[in-house]
Amino acid sequence: MKLLAFDIGATETKHAVVDSEFNISERGFRPTPLDSFENLSGMIRQIYDSCRDRVEGIAVSMTGFIDPENGMYHGSGVLRYPHEPDVAENLSRLCGCPVVIENDGKAATLAEHQLGALKGCHNAAVFVIGTGVAGGLIINGQLVRGQHFSAGEYSFVLTDPSRFREKDAILGDHCSTSFMLKRYRELSGEQISGRQLFQRLPEDPNAQQALDELCNNVAVQLYNLGWLLDPEKIAIGGGISGQPIVRDLIAEKFSRLNGETFAGQHRHKVHAEIVTARFRNDASLLGAVLSYLMYRQKPDCQ
């Protein structure tokens, strides 16, 4: 059994063929069409046509509040243009094969919990650092979706209530690579890419400060998450998590927070272990496949 998996992001869409042993092949990526659902679905159909004789269905990871069991997309993701909520059915009709859609953060969490860094954990979390922030929660051994499919949507957590209506007053901005690059631009007056920023470390003090501020923001939210959930582990994902300096800085700042006193008094510590996600940028692709297998095996999906 092989599936065509997509990870639809705000800037690019990754795709690959994934087999029953979760081996990934035929990787590729394209810019995400942000102008219309017709162009997005047309791109998916075109890629599917190139490998339809080798796959039995399509597994999609995307941002937004998603009901994978019914294939419904309830907004707040990358698809800002008008479209019908039954995304899975529309794609299935267009491509002529089964389609399952899944939230990107929850897909990453499924992958890490079933196959990766959180395997065997009873209570755990994934925190994915990218253009925005994605993630998911494992409580009592199960992925939590919430009543309206928004559980684990860290991006919408307020970091500055006094600026409620501003985009940069939420965690999705403060803990993202977008924040890091924006801070570098503010400090240096220069617009660069994330890859360029890491190439300038440690010599460039502006690059070091921008990264330091990002890692501090992330450490604070991991500390808060530790108290809210009391997890065994929190896995940090996203491409940036593969940078040793990022792992080390977040761990250092988290440890410092955990060792400080409150109002001069001793306080208890968060016991969560901060780990690196095993699959990094592949987590959402693999998690989409896991979700496909989960929901296509239900009796009413046969």
C-alpha positions in Angstrom: 0.0 0.0 0.0 1.3 3.4 -0.9 -0.3 6.9 -0.5 0.4 10.3 -1.9 0.8 12.6 1.1 0.6 16.4 1.0 1.7 19.0 3.7 0.0 22.3 2.7 1.8 25.2 4.3 1.5 28.9 4.1 4.3 29.3 1.6 4.9 25.9 0.0 3.3 22.5 -0.3 5.4 19.4 0.2 4.4 16.1 -1.3 5.7 12.6 -1.3 4.8 9.0 -1.7 4.7 7.0 1.6 4.4 3.2 1.8 3.0 1.0 4.5 6.3 1.0 6.4 6.4 4.8 6.3 9.2 5.0 3.9 9.2 8.3 2.0 10.0 8.6 -1.7 9.3 10.8 -4.7 9.6 14.0 -2.7 8.7 17.3 -4.2 7.4 20.8 -3.3 5.6 23.6 -5.0 4.5 27.1 -4.0 1.1 26.9 -2.3 -1.6 28.5 -4.4 -3.2 31.1 -2.2 -5.5 32.7 -4.7 -8.2 30.1 -5.0 -9.3 26.6 -4.0 -9.6 25.7 -7.6 -5.9 26.3 -8.2 -4.9 24.4 -5.0 -7.0 21.4 -5.9 -5.8 21.6 -9.5 -2.2 21.4 -8.3 -3.1 18.4 -6.1 -4.8 16.7 -9.1 -1.8 17.3 -11.3 0.6 15.8 -8.8 -1.7 12.9 -8.2 -2.0 12.2 -12.0 1.8 11.8 -12.1 1.7 8.8 -9.7 -1.9 7.6 -9.7 -0.9 4.1 -10.9 1.3 3.7 -7.8 -0.9 5.0 -5.0 -4.3 4.1 -3.6 -5.3 7.4 -2.1 -4.4 10.9 -0.9 -3.5 12.0 2.7 -3.5 15.7 3.3 -2.0 17.7 6.2 -3.0 21.4 6.4 -3.6 24.2 8.8 -7.0 25.0 10.2 -9.7 23.4 12.4 -10.3 20.1 10.7 -12.7 17.2 11.3 -10.8 14.3 9.6 -13.5 11.8 10.2 -16.0 13.7 8.1 -13.4 15.4 5.9 -14.5 18.9 6.9 -12.4 22.1 7.0 -13.7 24.6 9.5 -11.4 27.6 8.7 -8.6 29.5 10.5 -6.0 28.0 8.3 -4.0 28.8 5.1 -7.1 28.7 2.9 -8.3 32.3 3.2 -10.3 32.3 0.0 -14.0 31.1 -0.2 -14.5 27.4 -0.6 -16.8 24.6 0.5 -16.0 23.1 3.9 -16.1 19.5 2.6 -12.5 19.6 1.3 -11.9 15.9 1.4 -15.0 15.0 -0.7 -14.3 17.7 -3.3 -10.7 16.5 -3.7 -11.9 12.9 -3.8 -14.4 13.7 -6.5 -11.7 15.6 -8.5 -9.0 12.9 -8.3 -11.2 9.8 -8.2 -9.6 8.3 -5.1 -10.1 8.3 -1.3 -8.9 11.4 0.5 -8.4 12.1 4.2 -7.5 15.6 5.5 -5.8 16.3 8.9 -4.6 19.3 10.8 -0.8 19.8 10.4 0.0 20.1 14.1 -2.2 17.1 15.0 -0.6 15.1 12.1 2.8 15.9 13.5 1.7 14.8 16.9 0.3 11.5 15.6 3.6 10.8 13.9 5.7 11.6 16.9 3.4 9.7 19.4 3.0 6.6 17.3 6.4 6.4 15.6 8.8 9.0 17.0 10.1 10.9 20.0 6.9 10.6 22.0 6.3 6.9 21.5 5.0 5.3 24.7 4.1 8.6 26.4 0.8 8.9 28.3 0.8 12.7 28.4 2.9 14.7 25.9 2.9 17.6 23.5 4.4 18.6 20.2 5.4 22.3 19.5 6.2 22.9 15.8 8.1 26.1 15.0 7.6 27.3 11.5 6.2 30.3 9.6 3.6 30.1 12.4 3.3 27.7 15.3 1.5 24.3 15.1 1.2 21.5 17.7 -0.9 19.0 19.4 -1.7 17.4 22.8 -1.6 13.8 23.9 -3.6 13.3 27.1 -4.2 9.8 28.6 -2.5 8.3 25.6 -4.9 9.9 23.1 -4.7 12.8 20.7 -7.0 15.6 21.9 -9.0 17.3 19.2 -11.5 19.4 21.3 -15.2 20.1 20.9 -14.5 22.3 17.9 -11.3 20.7 16.6 -9.1 23.6 18.0 -7.3 21.8 20.9 -3.6 22.4 20.7 -3.8 25.5 18.5 -1.1 27.3 20.3 -1.0 30.0 17.7 -4.1 31.7 19.0 -2.8 32.1 22.6 -2.5 35.7 23.5 0.9 37.0 24.5 -0.2 40.7 24.9 -3.9 41.2 25.8 -3.5 45.0 25.5 -3.0 44.5 21.7 -5.7 42.0 21.2 -6.5 42.9 17.6 -2.9 42.9 16.3 -1.4 39.9 14.6 1.9 40.0 16.5 0.1 39.8 19.9 -0.3 36.1 19.6 1.9 33.1 20.3 1.8 32.1 16.6 3.9 35.2 15.8 6.2 35.4 18.9 7.3 31.8 18.6 7.7 31.6 14.8 10.6 31.9 12.4 8.7 34.9 11.0 9.3 36.7 14.4 13.0 35.9 14.3 13.4 37.3 10.7 11.3 40.3 11.6 13.4 41.1 14.6 16.6 40.7 12.5 15.1 43.2 10.0 14.3 45.6 12.8 17.8 45.3 14.3 19.8 45.4 11.1 17.6 47.0 8.5 18.2 44.0 6.2 15.8 41.4 4.9 17.3 37.9 4.9 16.1 34.3 4.9 16.3 31.9 7.8 19.1 30.0 6.1 21.1 33.2 5.7 20.5 34.1 9.4 22.0 30.8 10.6 24.9 31.1 8.2 25.7 34.5 9.9 25.9 32.9 13.4 27.7 33.5 15.7 29.6 36.4 14.2 26.5 38.6 13.5 25.3 40.0 16.9 21.9 41.0 15.3 21.4 37.4 14.2 22.3 36.1 17.6 19.9 38.5 19.3 17.0 37.7 17.0 17.5 33.9 17.6 18.0 34.5 21.3 14.7 36.3 21.6 12.8 33.6 19.6 14.2 30.8 21.8 13.3 32.8 25.0 9.7 33.2 23.7 9.5 29.5 23.0 11.0 28.5 26.3 8.4 30.6 28.2 5.6 28.9 26.4 7.0 25.4 26.9 7.3 26.2 30.6 3.6 27.3 30.6 2.6 24.2 28.7 4.4 22.1 31.2 2.3 23.5 34.0 -1.0 23.2 32.1 -0.5 19.6 31.0 2.2 18.1 33.2 3.5 16.0 30.3 6.3 13.5 30.3 7.8 15.1 27.2 7.4 18.0 24.9 8.8 17.5 21.4 10.0 20.6 19.4 9.4 20.2 15.7 9.8 22.1 12.4 12.9 22.4 10.3 14.5 24.9 12.7 14.6 22.1 15.4 17.4 20.4 13.5 19.7 23.3 14.3 21.8 22.3 17.4 22.1 25.9 18.5 18.2 26.2 18.6 17.9 23.0 20.7 20.6 24.2 23.1 19.3 27.7 23.5 15.7 26.6 24.2 16.9 23.9 26.7 19.1 26.5 28.4 16.4 29.1 28.7 13.8 26.5 29.8 16.2 25.2 32.5 16.8 28.7 33.7 13.1 29.4 34.0 12.6 26.2 35.8 15.3 27.0 38.4 14.2 30.5 39.2 12.4 31.4 42.4 9.1 33.2 42.6 8.9 36.3 44.8 12.0 35.0 46.6 10.4 31.7 47.5 11.2 28.2 46.4 8.7 26.8 43.9 8.1 23.4 42.3 9.6 22.6 38.9 8.1 21.5 35.6 9.2 17.9 35.1 8.6 17.7 31.3 11.6 16.6 29.3 12.2 18.8 26.2 13.2 16.7 23.2 13.7 17.2 19.5 10.9 15.7 17.3 12.2 12.7 15.4 10.7 13.5 12.0 11.1 17.3 11.9 9.7 18.5 8.5 8.4 15.0 7.6 6.2 14.7 10.7 3.0 16.2 9.1 3.4 14.0 6.0 3.7 10.9 8.0 0.9 11.9 10.4 -1.4 12.6 7.5 -0.8 9.0 6.4 -1.5 7.7 9.9 -4.8 9.7 9.9 -5.7 8.2 6.5 -5.2 4.7 7.9 -7.1 5.5 11.0 -10.2 6.9 9.3 -10.2 4.7 6.1 -10.3 1.6 8.4 -13.6 2.7 9.9 -16.6 0.6 8.7 -18.4 3.6 7.2 -15.4 4.6 5.2 -14.9 1.2 3.4 
